[in-house]
Amino acid sequence: MSSAHAAPPAPRQASAAGSVPAAHEAAADGLAPAAGPEEAPEVWPLTARTVGGELHIGGVSLPALAEVCGTPLYVVDEADFRERARQWRVSGADRVHYASKAFLCAEMVRWVDAERLHLDVCSEGELELAVGTGFDPARIVLHGNNKLPAELAAAVRHGVGVVVVDCLEEIERLAALSRAAGRVQDVYLRIAPGVAADTHDYMATGSDDVKFGFPISGGHAERAALAAHRAPGLRFAGVHSHIGSQIVDTAGLRTAAARIAGFVRTLAERHGITVTEIDLGGGAGIPYLPGRPRLRPADAVAALRAGIAEVLDPREVRLAVEPGRSMIGTAGVTLYRIGVVKDGLRRRFVSVDGGMSDALRPSLYAAQYTAWTANRTVTGPPRHSVVVGKHCESGDVVVPDIALPGDVAVGDLLAVPATGAYHHVMASNYNFQPRPAVVAVADGRARLMVRRETAADLLARDAAGQAVDLEGSAP
């Protein structure tokens, strides 16, 4: 799939540390402002431009793309992803892993490979996709708080580089699988450092009362480290910690790094266990609204290294990081077509042809976004609006409380930026809605990454009451 367009202008340079390209005031009554790439470049892909009133990304006209590919449609700026991947590669970390849970497909695996990154997976499906696409299993790290026996077996079978163990049962199961396969599996121990990230509760993972890992408090992590160190079939290669996502303040990162380093020193002093690899997760935040900051890769890594240096000689450990959202989040834009504009008693409801089935974060996290028309310039006075979806739920909100221009109309294309992470991967078939396609754009060309689902795809899974043989294999 391609479009004949002039070569795009060079990508904008990503913002400097914690800076915002231009000052943006909240719209009247505290509403989020509607803003295009010229007004709020921090939330749009690096190659986004308005050309004759139409939005272009990667040199491709979004109205032309919508005409060919339909809507809703996920659009990914390849240049944006590659530039942000490069920033992480030169951030000062010894190893950079792309967190596949943010967005993954076969083409994305190829991009990650081409950018010389490692890859984090947290399911057998992600693992099989990566290996099947040709990614080196030795550069894969398997995460998860309840890895199924089949997932652990697949990790051993494929020769995954590291498995991050999360519970004592997992240590036992993985050790048995490794021994049976006649190999030694490298493991990291996931640690809960007791540090609360300044983020939504659902995205906070570093306190000592979460489902992930072993708390340092109460000696849980120490006992687990001894179990992993002594387990035949395993090599206790390092420790891992992740305090949460969408973090823009480095204080928590530095504190967590210092506590993990303190734990590493405790293992050496009490038990003679030497740990040389520390994986301190990701979580670097991106701007979703105009005027909001981005945590720069170099600043995040500097904070982590400073925390380690408070306790350990930083030359004695290798630091790994796992950014996902900050590499792919701003690269993605979701394109919708407006079907209904309805004035309520207090606000205007702008209904689009997607919704919570392709944009779950506003319903799940009360996440906020901005939006802008992609097919023409709108100049009407701002109206208190809510962009809603087509599903039978009051919580089906795509963009809450935004000051959209009053002349937004039925048939207009509405683009929502900063949707590259956790949109496609969280998409569902609620109300039997087929999931949208994903299209990559670069250098004036468009390429299909994931095709649009059809009603036939959904019907193909319906078994129509087929009998289950209780003594046979799973259907």
RODO-2510 file (C-alpha; in nm, 4 decimals, decimal comma):
residues 475
     n   res          X          Y          Z
     1     m     0,0000     0,0000     0,0000
     2     s     0,1526     0,3303    -0,0987
     3     s     0,0579     0,6863    -0,1832
     4     a     0,2316     0,9193    -0,4261
     5     h     0,3284     1,2225    -0,2235
     6     a     0,6228     1,4540    -0,2114
     7     a     0,9045     1,3548     0,0207
     8     p     0,8276     1,4647     0,3785
     9     p     1,0241     1,7314     0,5604
    10     a     1,2939     1,6139     0,7979
    11     p     1,1621     1,4882     1,1338
    12     r     1,1486     1,7437     1,4122
    13     q     1,4039     1,6865     1,6836
    14     a     1,2598     1,5435     2,0024
    15     s     1,2251     1,7859     2,2915
    16     a     1,5056     1,8536     2,5346
    17     a     1,5022     1,7335     2,8926
    18     g     1,1742     1,8108     3,0612
    19     s     1,1126     2,1006     2,8233
    20     v     0,8036     2,1933     2,6259
    21     p     0,8435     2,3529     2,2831
    22     a     0,5821     2,6170     2,3511
    23     a     0,3744     2,7263     2,6455
    24     h     0,0152     2,6046     2,6335
    25     e    -0,2585     2,7225     2,8622
    26     a    -0,5527     2,5000     2,9458
    27     a    -0,8656     2,5941     2,7567
    28     a    -1,1531     2,7724     2,9249
    29     d    -1,3077     2,5984     3,2264
    30     g    -1,0015     2,3746     3,2636
    31     l    -1,0710     2,1772     2,9463
    32     a    -0,7907     2,0133     2,7532
    33     p    -0,7032     2,2231     2,4481
    34     a    -0,7497     2,0831     2,0995
    35     a    -0,4184     2,1170     1,9188
    36     g    -0,2541     2,0091     1,5967
    37     p     0,1164     1,9405     1,5345
    38     e     0,2062     2,3074     1,4846
    39     e     0,0461     2,4125     1,8153
    40     a     0,1574     2,1148     2,0250
    41     p     0,4417     1,9255     1,8541
    42     e     0,5230     1,7473     2,1816
    43     v     0,2189     1,5164     2,1515
    44     w     0,2399     1,4477     1,7770
    45     p     0,4786     1,2249     1,5773
    46     l     0,8013     1,3913     1,4710
    47     t     0,7023     1,4043     1,1026
    48     a     0,3451     1,5312     1,1584
    49     r     0,2618     1,8395     0,9522
    50     t    -0,0485     2,0274     0,8397
    51     v    -0,0434     2,0706     0,4617
    52     g    -0,3273     2,2711     0,3081
    53     g    -0,5438     2,1987     0,6093
    54     e    -0,4801     1,8226     0,5948
    55     l    -0,2726     1,6281     0,8444
    56     h     0,0292     1,4471     0,7004
    57     i     0,2523     1,1992     0,8836
    58     g     0,5609     1,0483     0,7235
    59     g     0,4754     1,2459     0,4101
    60     v     0,1412     1,0645     0,3775
    61     s    -0,1954     1,2419     0,3759
    62     l    -0,4173     1,1035     0,6512
    63     p    -0,7392     1,1735     0,4545
    64     a    -0,5937     0,9764     0,1608
    65     l    -0,4974     0,6974     0,3998
    66     a    -0,8475     0,6909     0,5506
    67     e    -0,9990     0,6722     0,2035
    68     v    -0,7968     0,3603     0,1205
    69     c    -0,7739     0,1873     0,4596
    70     g    -1,0924     0,2995     0,6333
    71     t    -1,1413     0,4102     0,9932
    72     p    -1,0802     0,3649     1,2798
    73     l    -0,7158     0,3333     1,1826
    74     y    -0,3919     0,3215     1,3787
    75     v    -0,1110     0,5122     1,2041
    76     v     0,2525     0,4689     1,3146
    77     d     0,5349     0,7078     1,2250
    78     e     0,8372     0,4860     1,1638
    79     a     1,0816     0,7791     1,1792
    80     d     0,9504     0,8790     1,5219
    81     f     1,0034     0,5302     1,6651
    82     r     1,3530     0,4980     1,5225
    83     e     1,4620     0,8389     1,6508
    84     r     1,3397     0,7652     2,0046
    85     a     1,4985     0,4197     1,9953
    86     r     1,8264     0,5882     1,9043
    87     q     1,7911     0,8267     2,1993
    88     w     1,7568     0,5291     2,4334
    89     r     2,0555     0,3526     2,2744
    90     v     2,2783     0,6509     2,3548
    91     s     2,1174     0,7235     2,6942
    92     g     2,3983     0,5674     2,8979
    93     a     2,2343     0,2320     2,9712
    94     d     2,4396    -0,0798     2,9006
    95     r     2,1448    -0,2598     2,7459
    96     v     1,8079    -0,1346     2,6182
    97     h     1,5077    -0,3646     2,5908
    98     y     1,1938    -0,2699     2,4009
    99     a     0,8870    -0,3592     2,6120
   100     s     0,6677    -0,5454     2,3658
   101     k     0,3506    -0,5089     2,5746
   102     a     0,3317    -0,1460     2,4547
   103     f     0,2855    -0,2513     2,0912
   104     l     0,3945    -0,5601     1,9017
   105     c     0,3516    -0,7162     1,5606
   106     a     0,5915    -0,8887     1,3225
   107     e     0,7013    -0,5641     1,1564
   108     m     0,7605    -0,4078     1,4975
   109     v     0,9855    -0,7010     1,5888
   110     r     1,1881    -0,6268     1,2740
   111     w     1,2203    -0,2591     1,3706
   112     v     1,3393    -0,3534     1,7188
   113     d     1,5920    -0,5928     1,5702
   114     a     1,7152    -0,3339     1,3205
   115     e     1,7639    -0,0816     1,6031
   116     r     1,9833    -0,3351     1,7895
   117     l     1,7551    -0,3510     2,0933
   118     h     1,6745    -0,6432     2,3191
   119     l     1,3084    -0,7449     2,3528
   120     d     1,0915    -0,7989     2,6601
   121     v     0,7950    -1,0351     2,6278
   122     c     0,5396    -1,1380     2,8876
   123     s     0,3448    -1,4198     2,7226
   124     e     0,3965    -1,7238     2,5058
   125     g     0,2185    -1,5432     2,2223
   126     e     0,4651    -1,2523     2,2282
   127     l     0,7550    -1,4967     2,2534
   128     e     0,6401    -1,7103     1,9602
   129     l     0,5773    -1,4021     1,7465
   130     a     0,9268    -1,2707     1,8152
   131     v     1,1043    -1,6009     1,7542
   132     g     0,8892    -1,6774     1,4510
   133     t     0,9853    -1,3416     1,3028
   134     g     1,3526    -1,4309     1,3347
   135     f     1,4475    -1,2407     1,6508
   136     d     1,7439    -1,3911     1,8377
   137     p     1,6024    -1,5634     2,1517
   138     a     1,9242    -1,4869     2,3393
   139     r     1,8196    -1,1175     2,3270
   140     i     1,4736    -1,1881     2,4722
   141     v     1,3701    -1,1427     2,8360
   142     l     1,0536    -1,3169     2,9581
   143     h     0,8480    -1,1369     3,2246
   144     g     0,5220    -1,2132     3,4023
   145     n     0,3854    -1,2654     3,7512
   146     n     0,2192    -1,6008     3,6782
   147     k     0,3977    -1,7628     3,3873
   148     l     0,2213    -2,0766     3,2759
   149     p     0,4190    -2,4024     3,2646
   150     a     0,3858    -2,3934     2,8848
   151     e     0,5378    -2,0436     2,8773
   152     l     0,8332    -2,1476     3,0905
   153     a     0,8810    -2,4569     2,8761
   154     a     0,8752    -2,2443     2,5605
   155     a     1,1390    -2,0124     2,7093
   156     v     1,3686    -2,3068     2,7805
   157     r     1,2993    -2,4683     2,4433
   158     h     1,3782    -2,1515     2,2479
   159     g     1,6835    -2,0598     2,4548
   160     v     1,5498    -1,7296     2,5890
   161     g     1,8303    -1,5156     2,7298
   162     v     1,6740    -1,4310     3,0664
   163     v     1,3622    -1,5289     3,2575
   164     v     1,2581    -1,2825     3,5291
   165     v     1,1312    -1,5066     3,8103
   166     d     0,8481    -1,3696     4,0185
   167     c     0,7614    -1,6340     4,2782
   168     l     0,9132    -1,9364     4,4548
   169     e     0,6959    -2,1816     4,2621
   170     e     0,8309    -2,0390     3,9382
   171     i     1,1891    -2,0902     4,0509
   172     e     1,1151    -2,4576     4,1185
   173     r     0,9265    -2,5119     3,7915
   174     l     1,1860    -2,3403     3,5764
   175     a     1,4741    -2,5240     3,7436
   176     a     1,3053    -2,8576     3,6746
   177     l     1,2419    -2,7684     3,3100
   178     s     1,6009    -2,6511     3,2619
   179     r     1,7453    -2,9669     3,4167
   180     a     1,5232    -3,1842     3,1976
   181     a     1,6449    -2,9973     2,8902
   182     g     2,0059    -3,0304     2,9991
   183     r     2,0708    -2,6579     3,0073
   184     v     2,1276    -2,3773     3,2565
   185     q     1,8780    -2,0923     3,2371
   186     d     1,9776    -1,7376     3,3325
   187     v     1,7273    -1,5728     3,5652
   188     y     1,6704    -1,2307     3,7155
   189     l     1,4852    -1,1968     4,0436
   190     r     1,2039    -0,9401     4,0395
   191     i     1,2248    -0,7180     4,3468
   192     a     0,9577    -0,4897     4,4932
   193     p     1,1651    -0,2048     4,6387
   194     g     0,8867    -0,0382     4,8374
   195     v     0,8900     0,2801     4,6269
   196     a     0,5608     0,4359     4,5203
   197     a     0,5642     0,5910     4,1727
   198     d     0,3749     0,9143     4,1120
   199     t     0,1304     0,7643     3,8642
   200     h    -0,2157     0,6044     3,8411
   201     d    -0,2670     0,3240     4,0946
   202     y    -0,3156     0,0707     3,8147
   203     m     0,0282     0,1594     3,6730
   204     a     0,2187     0,1588     4,0045
   205     t     0,4180    -0,1636     4,0496
   206     g     0,6994    -0,0840     4,2921
   207     s     0,5420    -0,0765     4,6370
   208     d     0,5840    -0,3679     4,8754
   209     d     0,2173    -0,4725     4,8468
   210     v     0,1685    -0,5478     4,4778
   211     k     0,1360    -0,8714     4,2846
   212     f     0,4782    -0,8351     4,1234
   213     g     0,7999    -0,9767     4,2630
   214     f     0,9458    -1,0205     4,6095
   215     p     0,9360    -0,7383     4,8667
   216     i     1,2677    -0,6460     5,0220
   217     s     1,0775    -0,5884     5,3445
   218     g     1,0336    -0,8960     5,5596
   219     g     1,3217    -1,0816     5,3990
   220     h     1,1102    -1,2148     5,1094
   221     a     1,3534    -1,1050     4,8395
   222     e     1,6542    -1,2370     5,0298
   223     r     1,5021    -1,5829     5,0711
   224     a     1,4044    -1,5914     4,7037
   225     a     1,7568    -1,4915     4,6001
   226     l     1,9001    -1,7818     4,8002
   227     a     1,6513    -2,0203     4,6388
   228     a     1,7414    -1,9016     4,2884
   229     h     2,1146    -1,9109     4,3643
   230     r     2,0974    -2,2698     4,4920
   231     a     1,8592    -2,4111     4,2300
   232     p     2,0323    -2,6572     3,9946
   233     g     1,9545    -2,5693     3,6366
   234     l     1,9450    -2,1947     3,7033
   235     r     2,2064    -1,9210     3,7062
   236     f     2,1157    -1,6272     3,9265
   237     a     2,2303    -1,3603     3,6810
   238     g     2,0752    -1,0394     3,8111
   239     v     1,7925    -0,8505     3,9774
   240     h     1,5019    -0,6639     3,8250
   241     s     1,2703    -0,3887     3,9464
   242     h     1,0042    -0,1707     3,7889
   243     i     0,8178     0,0888     3,9956
   244     g     0,5500     0,1898     3,7469
   245     s     0,4631     0,3607     3,4200
   246     q     0,4113     0,7142     3,2894
   247     i     0,6769     0,8565     3,5236
   248     v     0,8051     1,2073     3,4538
   249     d     0,9838     1,2756     3,7865
   250     t     1,3221     1,1072     3,8354
   251     a     1,3187     1,1141     4,2183
   252     g     1,1380     0,7812     4,2487
   253     l     1,3668     0,6191     3,9932
   254     r     1,6765     0,7239     4,1857
   255     t     1,5321     0,6050     4,5170
   256     a     1,4345     0,2677     4,3704
   257     a     1,7785     0,2236     4,2129
   258     a     1,9469     0,2951     4,5475
   259     r     1,7281     0,0409     4,7274
   260     i     1,7927    -0,2267     4,4659
   261     a     2,1649    -0,1545     4,4873
   262     g     2,1400    -0,1867     4,8646
   263     f     1,9800    -0,5268     4,8224
   264     v     2,2606    -0,6332     4,5881
   265     r     2,5155    -0,5248     4,8470
   266     t     2,3285    -0,7191     5,1170
   267     l     2,3489    -1,0366     4,9089
   268     a     2,7239    -0,9928     4,8711
   269     e     2,7906    -0,9109     5,2367
   270     r     2,5645    -1,1727     5,3945
   271     h     2,5788    -1,4586     5,1479
   272     g     2,8733    -1,4008     4,9158
   273     i     2,6409    -1,3792     4,6154
   274     t     2,7750    -1,1445     4,3482
   275     v     2,5186    -0,9742     4,1254
   276     t     2,6529    -0,7870     3,8241
   277     e     2,3352    -0,7177     3,6240
   278     i     2,0605    -0,4789     3,7354
   279     d     1,7486    -0,4288     3,5230
   280     l     1,5544    -0,1244     3,6417
   281     g     1,2572    -0,1425     3,4098
   282     g     1,1060     0,1393     3,2103
   283     g     0,8148     0,3675     3,2851
   284     a     0,9475     0,6902     3,1297
   285     g     0,6462     0,9107     3,0658
   286     i     0,5366     1,0929     2,7502
   287     p     0,3100     1,3963     2,7046
   288     y    -0,0523     1,3157     2,6256
   289     l    -0,1740     1,6753     2,6510
   290     p    -0,0228     1,9968     2,5145
   291     g     0,2315     2,1481     2,7505
   292     r     0,3017     1,8295     2,9440
   293     p     0,6628     1,7116     2,9883
   294     r     0,8452     1,4075     2,8567
   295     l     1,1057     1,2207     3,0616
   296     r     1,4192     1,2211     2,8486
   297     p     1,6026     0,8872     2,8194
   298     a     1,9340     1,0386     2,9289
   299     d     1,7723     1,1917     3,2381
   300     a     1,6019     0,8665     3,3358
   301     v     1,9248     0,6678     3,3023
   302     a     2,1262     0,9337     3,4855
   303     a     1,8848     0,9102     3,7798
   304     l     1,9118     0,5314     3,7868
   305     r     2,2901     0,5404     3,7730
   306     a     2,3015     0,8047     4,0462
   307     g     2,0901     0,5835     4,2710
   308     i     2,3156     0,2836     4,2105
   309     a     2,6251     0,4943     4,2754
   310     e     2,4949     0,5859     4,6209
   311     v     2,5543     0,2259     4,7264
   312     l     2,7723     0,0414     4,4733
   313     d     3,0643     0,1070     4,2463
   314     p     2,8709     0,1600     3,9183
   315     r     3,1602     0,0083     3,7229
   316     e     3,0839    -0,3282     3,8834
   317     v     2,7278    -0,3618     3,7502
   318     r     2,5639    -0,3502     3,4083
   319     l     2,2419    -0,1498     3,3822
   320     a     1,9490    -0,2535     3,1635
   321     v     1,6323    -0,0519     3,0982
   322     e     1,2995    -0,1509     2,9416
   323     p     1,1246     0,1471     2,7780
   324     g     0,8157     0,0753     2,5735
   325     r     0,5736     0,3665     2,5871
   326     s     0,8443     0,6331     2,5469
   327     m     0,9671     0,4685     2,2243
   328     i     0,6349     0,4029     2,0511
   329     g     0,3686     0,6108     2,2288
   330     t     0,4127     0,9396     2,0425
   331     a     0,4721     0,7607     1,7120
   332     g     0,1090     0,6495     1,6991
   333     v    -0,2059     0,8386     1,5975
   334     t    -0,5584     0,6969     1,5820
   335     l    -0,7776     0,8228     1,3017
   336     y    -1,1582     0,8286     1,3363
   337     r    -1,4519     0,9573     1,1350
   338     i    -1,7179     1,1613     1,3131
   339     g    -2,0681     1,0164     1,2738
   340     v    -2,2757     1,2240     1,5157
   341     v    -2,2455     1,5673     1,6780
   342     k    -2,5024     1,6023     1,9556
   343     d    -2,5477     1,8957     2,1935
   344     g    -2,6254     1,7925     2,5499
   345     l    -2,7333     2,0097     2,8408
   346     r    -2,3775     2,1007     2,9448
   347     r    -2,1485     1,9762     2,6732
   348     r    -2,1314     1,8551     2,3152
   349     f    -2,0946     1,4847     2,2341
   350     v    -1,8831     1,4136     1,9278
   351     s    -1,9318     1,0474     1,8376
   352     v    -1,6716     0,8610     1,6328
   353     d    -1,6719     0,5228     1,4624
   354     g    -1,4511     0,3531     1,7227
   355     g    -1,4400     0,3758     2,0993
   356     m    -1,3325     0,1766     2,4012
   357     s    -1,2743    -0,1305     2,1819
   358     d    -0,9744     0,0458     2,0244
   359     a    -0,8981     0,3100     2,2933
   360     l    -0,9357     0,1477     2,6342
   361     r    -0,7035     0,3723     2,8371
   362     p    -0,9526     0,6576     2,8946
   363     s    -1,2021     0,4095     3,0421
   364     l    -0,9400     0,2062     3,2289
   365     y    -0,7120     0,4817     3,3629
   366     a    -0,9149     0,7991     3,3024
   367     a    -0,6334     0,8843     3,0589
   368     q    -0,6561     1,2216     2,8845
   369     y    -0,5801     1,3084     2,5234
   370     t    -0,6100     1,5910     2,2772
   371     a    -0,7462     1,5708     1,9219
   372     w    -0,7484     1,7617     1,5937
   373     t    -0,9267     1,7399     1,2623
   374     a    -0,7251     1,5664     0,9916
   375     n    -0,9198     1,6612     0,6787
   376     r    -0,9604     2,0405     0,7071
   377     t    -0,8801     2,3398     0,9226
   378     v    -1,1512     2,4191     1,1758
   379     t    -1,1641     2,7650     1,3305
   380     g    -1,4914     2,7875     1,5199
   381     p    -1,5037     2,9082     1,8816
   382     p    -1,4172     2,6324     2,1308
   383     r    -1,7004     2,4249     2,2731
   384     h    -1,6908     2,1989     2,5783
   385     s    -1,6914     1,8630     2,4024
   386     v    -1,6471     1,4954     2,4794
   387     v    -1,5323     1,2581     2,2066
   388     v    -1,7245     0,9372     2,2618
   389     g    -1,7359     0,6000     2,0920
   390     k    -2,0135     0,3872     1,9451
   391     h    -2,0376     0,1290     2,2237
   392     c    -2,3281     0,0808     2,4621
   393     e    -2,1435     0,2181     2,7664
   394     s    -2,1522     0,5613     2,9306
   395     g    -1,7823     0,5108     2,9984
   396     d    -1,7085     0,4720     2,6280
   397     v    -1,4991     0,7897     2,6080
   398     v    -1,2139     0,8457     2,3621
   399     v    -1,1209     1,2046     2,4601
   400     p    -1,2778     1,3442     2,7785
   401     d    -1,3566     1,7132     2,8265
   402     i    -1,1817     1,8906     2,5413
   403     a    -1,2326     2,2354     2,3904
   404     l    -1,3010     2,1328     2,0297
   405     p    -1,3711     2,4037     1,7722
   406     g    -1,7435     2,4566     1,7328
   407     d    -1,7436     2,3891     1,3585
   408     v    -1,6326     2,0273     1,3895
   409     a    -1,8921     1,8410     1,1858
   410     v    -2,0273     1,5019     1,0839
   411     g    -1,7943     1,3405     0,8295
   412     d    -1,4802     1,5109     0,9574
   413     l    -1,1753     1,2983     1,0326
   414     l    -1,0574     1,3307     1,3921
   415     a    -0,6984     1,2370     1,4788
   416     v    -0,6032     1,1480     1,8379
   417     p    -0,2244     1,1600     1,8964
   418     a    -0,0012     0,9720     2,1417
   419     t    -0,1855     0,6431     2,0901
   420     g     0,1055     0,4254     1,9788
   421     a     0,1320     0,2457     2,3140
   422     y    -0,1379     0,0368     2,4813
   423     h    -0,4075     0,1010     2,2215
   424     h    -0,3696    -0,1678     1,9561
   425     v    -0,2531    -0,4242     2,2132
   426     m    -0,5519    -0,3574     2,4419
   427     a    -0,8080    -0,3528     2,1602
   428     s    -1,1048    -0,5865     2,1955
   429     n    -1,4057    -0,7119     2,0042
   430     y    -1,6587    -0,5582     2,2415
   431     n    -2,0001    -0,5340     2,0735
   432     f    -1,8506    -0,7709     1,8134
   433     q    -1,6468    -0,4848     1,6743
   434     p    -1,3570    -0,5857     1,4433
   435     r    -1,0230    -0,4420     1,5506
   436     p    -0,8679    -0,1676     1,3337
   437     a    -0,5742    -0,2002     1,0983
   438     v    -0,2277    -0,0650     1,1775
   439     v    -0,0404     0,1208     0,9023
   440     a     0,3210     0,2392     0,9126
   441     v     0,4125     0,5588     0,7268
   442     a     0,7571     0,6782     0,6191
   443     d     0,9071     0,8720     0,3286
   444     g     0,5730     0,9297     0,1598
   445     r     0,4780     0,5608     0,1596
   446     a     0,2347     0,3572     0,3681
   447     r     0,2761    -0,0092     0,4594
   448     l     0,0280    -0,2386     0,6318
   449     m     0,1549    -0,3719     0,9668
   450     v    -0,1660    -0,5408     1,0863
   451     r    -0,4700    -0,5872     0,8632
   452     r    -0,8179    -0,4855     0,9727
   453     e    -1,0308    -0,7622     1,1223
   454     t    -1,3529    -0,8507     0,9444
   455     a    -1,6845    -0,9922     1,0569
   456     a    -1,5719    -1,3177     0,8937
   457     d    -1,2680    -1,3258     1,1252
   458     l    -1,4942    -1,2982     1,4268
   459     l    -1,7391    -1,5591     1,3012
   460     a    -1,4541    -1,8025     1,2306
   461     r    -1,3993    -1,8484     1,6056
   462     d    -1,7624    -1,9317     1,6776
   463     a    -1,7849    -2,3075     1,7411
   464     a    -2,1668    -2,3202     1,7197
   465     g    -2,2013    -2,5556     2,0140
   466     q    -1,9457    -2,8130     1,9012
   467     a    -1,9220    -3,1010     2,1459
   468     v    -1,6123    -3,1192     2,3659
   469     d    -1,4473    -3,4584     2,4008
   470     l    -1,3575    -3,4681     2,7718
   471     e    -1,1010    -3,7426     2,7068
   472     g    -0,9477    -3,5831     2,3996
   473     s    -0,7286    -3,2823     2,3336
   474     a    -0,8397    -2,9254     2,3902
   475     p    -1,0548    -2,7836     2,1093
***
